[in-house]
């Protein structure tokens, strides 16, 4: 039989109920805060994944543009190199012609102005 000084077991359990209610409320609040944080993080991850996808598509487009531009510039460079060769040959031909004309002038000068 329980001693008269000890409180009845039911009273002991009832004194724990407010502590358990407080703990339960605290845990519910903490859980709600964690769910909100988790939801915010999921939204942020979704946003970042969307941005990454958008940037990846843009990056692929830029790579295509760069490749196209490089090919165009290489063709133009080849055209200019070919033109340069053509005009350098013309310059050499003109230089040769100038030398021939100088020699002809000297020959004529010697002939007419000895």
N, CA, C and O atoms as CSV, one atom per row, in Angstrom:
chain,resi,resn,atom,element,x,y,z
A,1,UNK,N,N,0.825,-1.168,0.000
A,1,UNK,CA,C,0.000,0.000,0.000
A,1,UNK,C,C,0.878,1.244,0.000
A,1,UNK,O,O,1.895,1.268,0.694
A,2,UNK,N,N,0.518,2.277,-0.756
A,2,UNK,CA,C,1.362,3.466,-0.821
A,2,UNK,C,C,1.309,4.223,0.486
A,2,UNK,O,O,0.302,4.240,1.194
A,3,UNK,N,N,2.431,4.847,0.775
A,3,UNK,CA,C,2.515,5.618,2.019
A,3,UNK,C,C,1.697,6.887,1.886
A,3,UNK,O,O,1.553,7.408,0.781
A,4,UNK,N,N,1.148,7.408,3.003
A,4,UNK,CA,C,0.312,8.607,2.911
A,4,UNK,C,C,1.107,9.827,2.470
A,4,UNK,O,O,0.502,10.757,1.938
A,5,UNK,N,N,2.410,9.886,2.655
A,5,UNK,CA,C,3.199,11.060,2.269
A,5,UNK,C,C,3.395,11.120,0.753
A,5,UNK,O,O,3.519,12.206,0.187
A,6,UNK,N,N,3.423,9.984,0.110
A,6,UNK,CA,C,3.649,9.962,-1.344
A,6,UNK,C,C,2.361,10.329,-2.066
A,6,UNK,O,O,1.291,9.834,-1.710
A,7,UNK,N,N,2.449,11.198,-3.085
A,7,UNK,CA,C,1.238,11.552,-3.815
A,7,UNK,C,C,0.734,10.350,-4.608
A,7,UNK,O,O,1.514,9.472,-4.978
A,8,UNK,N,N,-0.515,10.316,-4.856
A,8,UNK,CA,C,-1.039,9.183,-5.615
A,8,UNK,C,C,-0.429,9.167,-7.016
A,8,UNK,O,O,-0.100,10.230,-7.542
A,9,UNK,N,N,-0.267,7.989,-7.641
A,9,UNK,CA,C,0.373,7.887,-8.952
A,9,UNK,C,C,-0.328,8.738,-10.015
A,9,UNK,O,O,0.342,9.268,-10.902
A,10,UNK,N,N,-1.634,8.882,-9.952
A,10,UNK,CA,C,-2.373,9.658,-10.932
A,10,UNK,C,C,-1.986,11.136,-10.848
A,10,UNK,O,O,-1.871,11.798,-11.880
A,11,UNK,N,N,-1.790,11.649,-9.672
A,11,UNK,CA,C,-1.401,13.049,-9.496
A,11,UNK,C,C,-0.020,13.282,-10.069
A,11,UNK,O,O,0.231,14.342,-10.642
A,12,UNK,N,N,0.882,12.328,-9.932
A,12,UNK,CA,C,2.241,12.446,-10.472
A,12,UNK,C,C,2.171,12.527,-11.998
A,12,UNK,O,O,2.867,13.336,-12.612
A,13,UNK,N,N,1.339,11.697,-12.602
A,13,UNK,CA,C,1.192,11.706,-14.058
A,13,UNK,C,C,0.580,13.025,-14.516
A,13,UNK,O,O,0.987,13.572,-15.541
A,14,UNK,N,N,-0.389,13.539,-13.772
A,14,UNK,CA,C,-1.033,14.791,-14.167
A,14,UNK,C,C,-0.068,15.970,-14.062
A,14,UNK,O,O,-0.210,16.937,-14.810
A,15,UNK,N,N,0.900,15.916,-13.162
A,15,UNK,CA,C,1.872,17.000,-13.066
A,15,UNK,C,C,2.824,16.989,-14.264
A,15,UNK,O,O,3.396,18.028,-14.592
A,16,UNK,N,N,3.006,15.862,-14.913
A,16,UNK,CA,C,3.871,15.761,-16.098
A,16,UNK,C,C,3.148,16.263,-17.346
A,16,UNK,O,O,3.799,16.646,-18.318
A,17,UNK,N,N,1.819,16.268,-17.335
A,17,UNK,CA,C,1.050,16.633,-18.526
A,17,UNK,C,C,1.372,18.042,-19.016
A,17,UNK,O,O,1.566,18.203,-20.221
A,18,UNK,N,N,1.442,19.079,-18.172
A,18,UNK,CA,C,1.793,20.413,-18.699
A,18,UNK,C,C,3.183,20.422,-19.329
A,18,UNK,O,O,3.382,21.068,-20.359
A,19,UNK,N,N,4.154,19.719,-18.733
A,19,UNK,CA,C,5.502,19.654,-19.308
A,19,UNK,C,C,5.461,18.986,-20.682
A,19,UNK,O,O,6.122,19.437,-21.617
A,20,UNK,N,N,4.695,17.930,-20.797
A,20,UNK,CA,C,4.597,17.216,-22.076
A,20,UNK,C,C,3.882,18.077,-23.117
A,20,UNK,O,O,4.247,18.073,-24.292
A,21,UNK,N,N,2.859,18.816,-22.676
A,21,UNK,CA,C,2.153,19.695,-23.610
A,21,UNK,C,C,3.094,20.800,-24.114
A,21,UNK,O,O,3.103,21.132,-25.299
A,22,UNK,N,N,3.869,21.349,-23.206
A,22,UNK,CA,C,4.838,22.396,-23.587
A,22,UNK,C,C,5.858,21.833,-24.571
A,22,UNK,O,O,6.167,22.465,-25.581
A,23,UNK,N,N,6.377,20.653,-24.277
A,23,UNK,CA,C,7.368,19.998,-25.157
A,23,UNK,C,C,6.742,19.694,-26.511
A,23,UNK,O,O,7.375,19.882,-27.550
A,24,UNK,N,N,5.489,19.221,-26.498
A,24,UNK,CA,C,4.794,18.897,-27.741
A,24,UNK,C,C,4.614,20.163,-28.588
A,24,UNK,O,O,4.831,20.135,-29.799
A,25,UNK,N,N,4.220,21.262,-27.956
A,25,UNK,CA,C,4.048,22.533,-28.670
A,25,UNK,C,C,5.383,23.002,-29.243
A,25,UNK,O,O,5.464,23.430,-30.394
A,26,UNK,N,N,6.419,22.915,-28.426
A,26,UNK,CA,C,7.756,23.328,-28.887
A,26,UNK,C,C,8.191,22.494,-30.090
A,26,UNK,O,O,8.716,23.031,-31.066
A,27,UNK,N,N,7.972,21.188,-30.018
A,27,UNK,CA,C,8.364,20.306,-31.122
A,27,UNK,C,C,7.536,20.588,-32.380
A,27,UNK,O,O,8.069,20.552,-33.490
A,28,UNK,N,N,6.241,20.868,-32.216
A,28,UNK,CA,C,5.411,21.208,-33.378
A,28,UNK,C,C,5.892,22.499,-34.032
A,28,UNK,O,O,5.978,22.587,-35.257
A,29,UNK,N,N,6.204,23.498,-33.213
A,29,UNK,CA,C,6.709,24.768,-33.744
A,29,UNK,C,C,8.041,24.559,-34.460
A,29,UNK,O,O,8.270,25.111,-35.537
A,30,UNK,N,N,8.900,23.771,-33.863
A,30,UNK,CA,C,10.203,23.482,-34.474
A,30,UNK,C,C,10.008,22.738,-35.790
A,30,UNK,O,O,10.679,23.036,-36.778
A,31,UNK,N,N,9.094,21.774,-35.805
A,31,UNK,CA,C,8.810,21.006,-37.023
A,31,UNK,C,C,8.273,21.929,-38.122
A,31,UNK,O,O,8.685,21.825,-39.277
A,32,UNK,N,N,7.353,22.829,-37.762
A,32,UNK,CA,C,6.796,23.771,-38.742
A,32,UNK,C,C,7.898,24.662,-39.310
A,32,UNK,O,O,7.939,24.926,-40.512
A,33,UNK,N,N,8.791,25.122,-38.433
A,33,UNK,CA,C,9.903,25.976,-38.890
A,33,UNK,C,C,10.818,25.194,-39.824
A,33,UNK,O,O,11.266,25.723,-40.841
A,34,UNK,N,N,11.095,23.943,-39.487
A,34,UNK,CA,C,11.957,23.122,-40.337
A,34,UNK,C,C,11.298,22.837,-41.685
A,34,UNK,O,O,11.968,22.825,-42.718
A,35,UNK,N,N,9.987,22.607,-41.673
A,35,UNK,CA,C,9.290,22.375,-42.932
A,35,UNK,C,C,9.311,23.620,-43.807
A,35,UNK,O,O,9.469,23.529,-45.024
A,36,UNK,N,N,9.150,24.797,-43.176
A,36,UNK,CA,C,9.201,26.050,-43.917
A,36,UNK,C,C,10.590,26.241,-44.529
A,36,UNK,O,O,10.723,26.616,-45.694
A,37,UNK,N,N,11.626,25.975,-43.716
A,37,UNK,CA,C,13.005,26.078,-44.198
A,37,UNK,C,C,13.246,25.096,-45.335
A,37,UNK,O,O,13.843,25.437,-46.356
A,38,UNK,N,N,12.770,23.872,-45.141
A,38,UNK,CA,C,12.938,22.842,-46.161
A,38,UNK,C,C,12.236,23.246,-47.450
A,38,UNK,O,O,12.778,23.075,-48.542
A,39,UNK,N,N,11.027,23.782,-47.319
A,39,UNK,CA,C,10.271,24.226,-48.484
A,39,UNK,C,C,11.003,25.370,-49.188
A,39,UNK,O,O,11.084,25.391,-50.416
A,40,UNK,N,N,11.532,26.315,-48.419
A,40,UNK,CA,C,12.287,27.436,-48.993
A,40,UNK,C,C,13.516,26.921,-49.722
A,40,UNK,O,O,13.848,27.390,-50.811
A,41,UNK,N,N,14.183,25.957,-49.117
A,41,UNK,CA,C,15.379,25.397,-49.761
A,41,UNK,C,C,15.011,24.683,-51.051
A,41,UNK,O,O,15.719,24.805,-52.051
A,42,UNK,N,N,13.908,23.937,-51.040
A,42,UNK,CA,C,13.467,23.252,-52.254
A,42,UNK,C,C,13.146,24.255,-53.347
A,42,UNK,O,O,13.504,24.053,-54.507
A,43,UNK,N,N,12.464,25.349,-52.975
A,43,UNK,CA,C,12.153,26.393,-53.952
A,43,UNK,C,C,13.432,27.005,-54.501
A,43,UNK,O,O,13.540,27.240,-55.705
A,44,UNK,N,N,14.394,27.262,-53.639
A,44,UNK,CA,C,15.678,27.846,-54.070
A,44,UNK,C,C,16.412,26.889,-55.002
A,44,UNK,O,O,16.981,27.301,-56.013
A,45,UNK,N,N,16.391,25.601,-54.647
A,45,UNK,CA,C,17.035,24.595,-55.504
A,45,UNK,C,C,16.353,24.555,-56.864
A,45,UNK,O,O,17.026,24.512,-57.894
A,46,UNK,N,N,15.020,24.569,-56.876
A,46,UNK,CA,C,14.285,24.576,-58.142
A,46,UNK,C,C,14.637,25.805,-58.971
A,46,UNK,O,O,14.847,25.708,-60.180
A,47,UNK,N,N,14.702,26.961,-58.317
A,47,UNK,CA,C,15.055,28.200,-59.014
A,47,UNK,C,C,16.461,28.101,-59.606
A,47,UNK,O,O,16.684,28.464,-60.761
A,48,UNK,N,N,17.399,27.609,-58.808
A,48,UNK,CA,C,18.783,27.494,-59.285
A,48,UNK,C,C,18.902,26.477,-60.419
A,48,UNK,O,O,19.661,26.688,-61.365
A,49,UNK,N,N,18.157,25.378,-60.328
A,49,UNK,CA,C,18.188,24.385,-61.406
A,49,UNK,C,C,17.614,24.968,-62.689
A,49,UNK,O,O,18.120,24.697,-63.778
A,50,UNK,N,N,16.560,25.766,-62.563
A,50,UNK,CA,C,15.982,26.413,-63.741
A,50,UNK,C,C,16.982,27.400,-64.350
A,50,UNK,O,O,17.154,27.450,-65.568
A,51,UNK,N,N,17.636,28.176,-63.494
A,51,UNK,CA,C,18.644,29.130,-63.982
A,51,UNK,C,C,19.795,28.394,-64.659
A,51,UNK,O,O,20.286,28.826,-65.702
A,52,UNK,N,N,20.225,27.283,-64.065
A,52,UNK,CA,C,21.315,26.504,-64.647
A,52,UNK,C,C,20.917,25.987,-66.023
A,52,UNK,O,O,21.703,26.051,-66.969
A,53,UNK,N,N,19.700,25.479,-66.132
A,53,UNK,CA,C,19.205,24.980,-67.408
A,53,UNK,C,C,19.156,26.097,-68.448
A,53,UNK,O,O,19.571,25.908,-69.591
A,54,UNK,N,N,18.647,27.258,-68.046
A,54,UNK,CA,C,18.570,28.400,-68.951
A,54,UNK,C,C,19.967,28.830,-69.400
A,54,UNK,O,O,20.192,29.096,-70.581
A,55,UNK,N,N,20.901,28.895,-68.452
A,55,UNK,CA,C,22.276,29.285,-68.794
A,55,UNK,C,C,22.948,28.248,-69.687
A,55,UNK,O,O,23.737,28.598,-70.565
A,56,UNK,N,N,22.640,26.990,-69.466
A,56,UNK,CA,C,23.231,25.931,-70.282
A,56,UNK,C,C,22.761,26.072,-71.731
A,56,UNK,O,O,23.556,25.939,-72.661
A,57,UNK,N,N,21.468,26.341,-71.919
A,57,UNK,CA,C,20.938,26.530,-73.274
A,57,UNK,C,C,21.593,27.756,-73.917
A,57,UNK,O,O,21.999,27.714,-75.079
A,58,UNK,N,N,21.692,28.846,-73.151
A,58,UNK,CA,C,22.329,30.061,-73.674
A,58,UNK,C,C,23.789,29.799,-74.020
A,58,UNK,O,O,24.285,30.272,-75.043
A,59,UNK,N,N,24.471,29.051,-73.173
A,59,UNK,CA,C,25.884,28.733,-73.393
A,59,UNK,C,C,26.055,27.912,-74.676
A,59,UNK,O,O,26.972,28.159,-75.459
A,60,UNK,N,N,25.168,26.938,-74.884
A,60,UNK,CA,C,25.246,26.135,-76.105
A,60,UNK,C,C,25.030,27.014,-77.330
A,60,UNK,O,O,25.700,26.847,-78.349
A,61,UNK,N,N,24.085,27.956,-77.225
A,61,UNK,CA,C,23.851,28.885,-78.329
A,61,UNK,C,C,25.074,29.743,-78.610
A,61,UNK,O,O,25.426,29.979,-79.765
A,62,UNK,N,N,25.721,30.207,-77.545
A,62,UNK,CA,C,26.936,31.011,-77.718
A,62,UNK,C,C,28.052,30.195,-78.363
A,62,UNK,O,O,28.779,30.700,-79.218
A,63,UNK,N,N,28.187,28.935,-77.955
A,63,UNK,CA,C,29.212,28.084,-78.561
A,63,UNK,C,C,28.951,27.899,-80.058
A,63,UNK,O,O,29.882,27.911,-80.864
A,64,UNK,N,N,27.683,27.729,-80.420
A,64,UNK,CA,C,27.352,27.607,-81.848
A,64,UNK,C,C,27.688,28.902,-82.576
A,64,UNK,O,O,28.268,28.876,-83.661
A,65,UNK,N,N,27.319,30.048,-81.973
A,65,UNK,CA,C,27.617,31.343,-82.590
A,65,UNK,C,C,29.116,31.540,-82.763
A,65,UNK,O,O,29.574,32.027,-83.796
A,66,UNK,N,N,29.875,31.157,-81.742
A,66,UNK,CA,C,31.337,31.305,-81.804
A,66,UNK,C,C,31.903,30.423,-82.902
A,66,UNK,O,O,32.761,30.859,-83.670
A,67,UNK,N,N,31.425,29.177,-82.985
A,67,UNK,CA,C,31.914,28.259,-84.023
A,67,UNK,C,C,31.587,28.801,-85.411
A,67,UNK,O,O,32.418,28.735,-86.316
A,68,UNK,N,N,30.381,29.334,-85.579
A,68,UNK,CA,C,29.984,29.892,-86.870
A,68,UNK,C,C,30.839,31.099,-87.217
A,68,UNK,O,O,31.303,31.236,-88.349
A,69,UNK,N,N,31.045,31.969,-86.245
A,69,UNK,CA,C,31.863,33.166,-86.475
A,69,UNK,C,C,33.307,32.785,-86.792
A,69,UNK,O,O,33.924,33.354,-87.693
A,70,UNK,N,N,33.840,31.819,-86.044
A,70,UNK,CA,C,35.214,31.377,-86.314
A,70,UNK,C,C,35.347,30.827,-87.728
A,70,UNK,O,O,36.313,31.135,-88.427
A,71,UNK,N,N,34.390,30.020,-88.150
A,71,UNK,CA,C,34.443,29.460,-89.506
A,71,UNK,C,C,34.387,30.578,-90.551
A,71,UNK,O,O,35.125,30.559,-91.536
A,72,UNK,N,N,33.497,31.553,-90.320
A,72,UNK,CA,C,33.382,32.678,-91.254
A,72,UNK,C,C,34.681,33.474,-91.301
A,72,UNK,O,O,35.143,33.856,-92.377
A,73,UNK,N,N,35.273,33.725,-90.121
A,73,UNK,CA,C,36.528,34.481,-90.069
A,73,UNK,C,C,37.679,33.713,-90.720
A,73,UNK,O,O,38.534,34.307,-91.377
A,74,UNK,N,N,37.698,32.404,-90.535
A,74,UNK,CA,C,38.747,31.606,-91.186
A,74,UNK,C,C,38.618,31.665,-92.704
A,74,UNK,O,O,39.621,31.777,-93.409
A,75,UNK,N,N,37.376,31.591,-93.217
A,75,UNK,CA,C,37.173,31.709,-94.671
A,75,UNK,C,C,37.625,33.080,-95.162
A,75,UNK,O,O,38.304,33.191,-96.182
A,76,UNK,N,N,37.241,34.122,-94.426
A,76,UNK,CA,C,37.624,35.486,-94.817
A,76,UNK,C,C,39.138,35.662,-94.768
A,76,UNK,O,O,39.727,36.301,-95.640
A,77,UNK,N,N,39.761,35.092,-93.743
A,77,UNK,CA,C,41.213,35.170,-93.626
A,77,UNK,C,C,41.888,34.496,-94.824
A,77,UNK,O,O,42.864,35.013,-95.368
A,78,UNK,N,N,41.360,33.341,-95.225
A,78,UNK,CA,C,41.913,32.633,-96.393
A,78,UNK,C,C,41.754,33.491,-97.645
A,78,UNK,O,O,42.676,33.595,-98.455
A,79,UNK,N,N,40.563,34.113,-97.802
A,79,UNK,CA,C,40.349,34.997,-98.953
A,79,UNK,C,C,41.365,36.137,-98.955
A,79,UNK,O,O,41.942,36.457,-99.994
A,80,UNK,N,N,41.580,36.741,-97.806
A,80,UNK,CA,C,42.529,37.858,-97.717
A,80,UNK,C,C,43.959,37.401,-97.977
A,80,UNK,O,O,44.731,38.112,-98.619
A,81,UNK,N,N,44.312,36.226,-97.486
A,81,UNK,CA,C,45.655,35.691,-97.761
A,81,UNK,C,C,45.835,35.464,-99.260
A,81,UNK,O,O,46.893,35.761,-99.816
A,82,UNK,N,N,44.797,34.935,-99.912
A,82,UNK,CA,C,44.870,34.721,-101.361
A,82,UNK,C,C,44.998,36.056,-102.092
A,82,UNK,O,O,45.774,36.177,-103.040
A,83,UNK,N,N,44.230,37.061,-101.646
A,83,UNK,CA,C,44.336,38.389,-102.263
A,83,UNK,C,C,45.731,38.966,-102.049
A,83,UNK,O,O,46.309,39.565,-102.956
A,84,UNK,N,N,46.268,38.782,-100.848
A,84,UNK,CA,C,47.606,39.288,-100.552
A,84,UNK,C,C,48.633,38.652,-101.493
A,84,UNK,O,O,49.490,39.343,-102.043
A,85,UNK,N,N,48.539,37.332,-101.673
A,85,UNK,CA,C,49.466,36.649,-102.599
A,85,UNK,C,C,49.325,37.207,-104.014
A,85,UNK,O,O,50.317,37.448,-104.702
A,86,UNK,N,N,48.080,37.406,-104.435
A,86,UNK,CA,C,47.826,37.942,-105.770
A,86,UNK,C,C,48.476,39.317,-105.941
A,86,UNK,O,O,49.169,39.569,-106.926
A,87,UNK,N,N,48.238,40.206,-104.962
A,87,UNK,CA,C,48.775,41.556,-105.080
A,87,UNK,C,C,50.285,41.592,-104.891
A,87,UNK,O,O,50.958,42.421,-105.504
A,88,UNK,N,N,50.826,40.722,-104.065
A,88,UNK,CA,C,52.288,40.658,-103.925
A,88,UNK,C,C,52.924,40.229,-105.248
A,88,UNK,O,O,53.982,40.733,-105.625
A,89,UNK,N,N,52.279,39.301,-105.947
A,89,UNK,CA,C,52.780,38.884,-107.266
A,89,UNK,C,C,52.713,40.066,-108.225
A,89,UNK,O,O,53.645,40.295,-108.997
A,90,UNK,N,N,51.612,40.818,-108.181
A,90,UNK,CA,C,51.487,41.991,-109.056
A,90,UNK,C,C,52.580,43.016,-108.736
A,90,UNK,O,O,53.156,43.616,-109.643
A,91,UNK,N,N,52.866,43.217,-107.430
A,91,UNK,CA,C,53.916,44.165,-107.031
A,91,UNK,C,C,55.261,43.703,-107.594
A,91,UNK,O,O,56.022,44.506,-108.133
A,92,UNK,N,N,55.550,42.405,-107.466
A,92,UNK,CA,C,56.816,41.885,-108.014
A,92,UNK,C,C,56.880,42.086,-109.530
A,92,UNK,O,O,57.915,42.461,-110.082
A,93,UNK,N,N,55.742,41.826,-110.188
A,93,UNK,CA,C,55.704,42.025,-111.645
A,93,UNK,C,C,55.949,43.482,-111.999
A,93,UNK,O,O,56.690,43.769,-112.940
A,94,UNK,N,N,55.340,44.412,-111.263
A,94,UNK,CA,C,55.535,45.841,-111.516
A,94,UNK,C,C,56.984,46.236,-111.233
A,94,UNK,O,O,57.575,47.014,-111.981
A,95,UNK,N,N,57.560,45.692,-110.140
A,95,UNK,CA,C,58.967,45.989,-109.830
A,95,UNK,C,C,59.872,45.508,-110.965
A,95,UNK,O,O,60.802,46.209,-111.365
A,96,UNK,N,N,59.592,44.306,-111.481
A,96,UNK,CA,C,60.373,43.791,-112.612
A,96,UNK,C,C,60.209,44.696,-113.830
A,96,UNK,O,O,61.176,45.024,-114.518
A,97,UNK,N,N,58.964,45.090,-114.079
A,97,UNK,CA,C,58.695,45.973,-115.222
A,97,UNK,C,C,59.408,47.313,-115.043
A,97,UNK,O,O,59.950,47.857,-116.006
A,98,UNK,N,N,59.414,47.853,-113.816
A,98,UNK,CA,C,60.143,49.103,-113.558
A,98,UNK,C,C,61.636,48.930,-113.848
A,98,UNK,O,O,62.266,49.796,-114.455
A,99,UNK,N,N,62.183,47.816,-113.410
A,99,UNK,CA,C,63.613,47.567,-113.652
A,99,UNK,C,C,63.893,47.449,-115.147
A,99,UNK,O,O,64.891,47.972,-115.643
A,100,UNK,N,N,63.011,46.763,-115.858
A,100,UNK,CA,C,63.162,46.651,-117.321
A,100,UNK,C,C,63.104,48.034,-117.953
A,100,UNK,O,O,63.899,48.343,-118.840
A,101,UNK,N,N,62.162,48.875,-117.501
A,101,UNK,CA,C,62.046,50.219,-118.061
A,101,UNK,C,C,63.272,51.069,-117.713
A,101,UNK,O,O,63.731,51.853,-118.544
A,102,UNK,N,N,63.800,50.924,-116.507
A,102,UNK,CA,C,65.017,51.662,-116.136
A,102,UNK,C,C,66.179,51.269,-117.047
A,102,UNK,O,O,66.933,52.117,-117.524
A,103,UNK,N,N,66.299,49.973,-117.272
A,103,UNK,CA,C,67.372,49.504,-118.149
A,103,UNK,C,C,67.180,50.042,-119.566
A,103,UNK,O,O,68.140,50.422,-120.236
A,104,UNK,N,N,65.928,50.066,-120.006
A,104,UNK,CA,C,65.628,50.592,-121.346
A,104,UNK,C,C,65.955,52.079,-121.416
A,104,UNK,O,O,66.497,52.546,-122.417
A,105,UNK,N,N,65.627,52.834,-120.351
A,105,UNK,CA,C,65.939,54.268,-120.299
A,105,UNK,C,C,67.451,54.461,-120.355
A,105,UNK,O,O,67.934,55.308,-121.107
A,106,UNK,N,N,68.213,53.683,-119.566
A,106,UNK,CA,C,69.680,53.801,-119.593
A,106,UNK,C,C,70.228,53.500,-120.976
A,106,UNK,O,O,71.123,54.190,-121.466
A,107,UNK,N,N,69.689,52.474,-121.594
A,107,UNK,CA,C,70.161,52.106,-122.937
A,107,UNK,C,C,69.893,53.251,-123.928
A,107,UNK,O,O,70.728,53.599,-124.762
A,108,UNK,N,N,68.660,53.826,-123.788
A,108,UNK,CA,C,68.321,54.922,-124.704
A,108,UNK,C,C,69.156,56.169,-124.405
A,108,UNK,O,O,69.575,56.881,-125.317
A,109,UNK,N,N,69.390,56.423,-123.111
A,109,UNK,CA,C,70.225,57.575,-122.764
A,109,UNK,C,C,71.631,57.425,-123.329
A,109,UNK,O,O,72.198,58.382,-123.856
A,110,UNK,N,N,72.182,56.243,-123.221
A,110,UNK,CA,C,73.535,56.010,-123.769
A,110,UNK,C,C,73.533,56.150,-125.287
A,110,UNK,O,O,74.501,56.616,-125.888
A,111,UNK,N,N,72.462,55.751,-125.870
A,111,UNK,CA,C,72.387,55.804,-127.331
A,111,UNK,C,C,72.240,57.248,-127.834
A,111,UNK,O,O,72.895,57.660,-128.792
A,112,UNK,N,N,71.344,58.018,-127.147
A,112,UNK,CA,C,71.069,59.362,-127.657
A,112,UNK,C,C,71.857,60.461,-126.940
A,112,UNK,O,O,72.034,61.544,-127.497
A,113,UNK,N,N,72.336,60.204,-125.714
A,113,UNK,CA,C,73.134,61.184,-124.991
A,113,UNK,C,C,74.406,60.531,-124.486
A,113,UNK,O,O,74.538,60.196,-123.309
A,114,UNK,N,N,75.301,60.368,-125.375
A,114,UNK,CA,C,76.534,59.645,-124.963
A,114,UNK,C,C,77.400,60.395,-123.993
A,114,UNK,O,O,78.447,59.892,-123.583
